[in-house]
Amino acid sequence: MPRSRGTCSAFLALVLMDELKRCLKRRGRDFEWNDIRRDLEALCEVEVWDGAQRYALRTPVQGIAGKTLQAVGVSIPPSVRLMA
């Protein structure tokens, strides 16, 4: 019987979670999974229009979100960006 999408998604989530934990460990970070999830889920970006100009607005980085993203090599965009 072929694997369901749910099984593959769950496996991929576990692989990504394990890799995140490895990246954090290499940086000397030991964060709780619930704290990581909470702070990353709080990070949002929205698009707004001002006439013909389009902007991306990012919420402030909270808690350990910045250190978590830094550990995996993801740079945080500015809080306000002009979109092309």
C-alpha positions in Angstrom: 0.0 0.0 0.0 1.4 3.5 -0.9 2.3 5.9 1.9 -0.2 8.6 2.7 0.7 12.3 2.4 0.2 12.6 6.2 2.9 9.9 6.8 5.4 11.6 4.5 4.6 15.1 6.0 5.1 13.8 9.5 8.4 12.2 8.5 9.6 15.4 6.8 8.6 17.4 9.9 10.6 15.1 12.1 13.7 15.3 9.8 13.5 19.1 9.8 13.0 19.3 13.6 16.1 17.1 14.0 18.2 19.2 11.7 17.0 22.4 13.6 18.1 20.9 16.9 21.5 19.9 15.4 22.0 23.5 14.1 21.1 24.9 17.4 23.4 22.5 19.2 26.3 23.5 17.0 25.7 27.1 18.0 25.6 26.2 21.7 21.9 26.8 22.0 19.5 24.6 23.9 16.0 25.9 23.5 12.7 24.2 24.4 10.7 23.1 21.4 7.5 24.9 22.6 9.5 28.1 23.0 10.8 27.8 19.4 7.4 27.2 18.0 5.7 30.0 20.0 8.3 32.6 19.0 8.5 31.6 15.3 4.7 31.5 15.1 4.6 35.1 16.4 6.8 36.2 13.5 4.5 37.4 10.7 4.7 39.4 7.5 1.8 41.3 5.8 1.6 43.2 2.5 0.1 46.6 2.5 -0.6 49.0 -0.4 -0.1 52.8 -0.2 -1.4 54.0 -3.6 0.7 52.3 -6.2 3.4 51.4 -3.6 3.4 47.9 -2.0 5.2 47.3 1.3 5.9 44.2 3.4 5.6 44.8 7.1 7.1 42.3 9.6 6.2 41.9 13.2 8.9 42.4 15.8 11.1 39.4 16.5 10.2 37.9 19.9 12.0 35.7 22.4 14.4 33.2 20.8 13.1 33.5 17.2 16.1 35.6 16.1 18.7 33.2 17.6 16.8 30.2 16.1 16.8 31.7 12.6 20.4 32.7 12.9 21.4 29.1 13.8 20.0 27.9 10.5 21.4 30.7 8.4 18.2 32.6 7.8 18.5 36.4 7.9 15.6 38.4 9.2 14.2 40.9 6.8 13.8 44.6 7.8 10.6 45.4 9.5 9.5 47.5 6.5 10.4 46.7 2.9 9.3 48.3 -0.3 8.2 45.5 -2.7 8.9 45.7 -6.4 
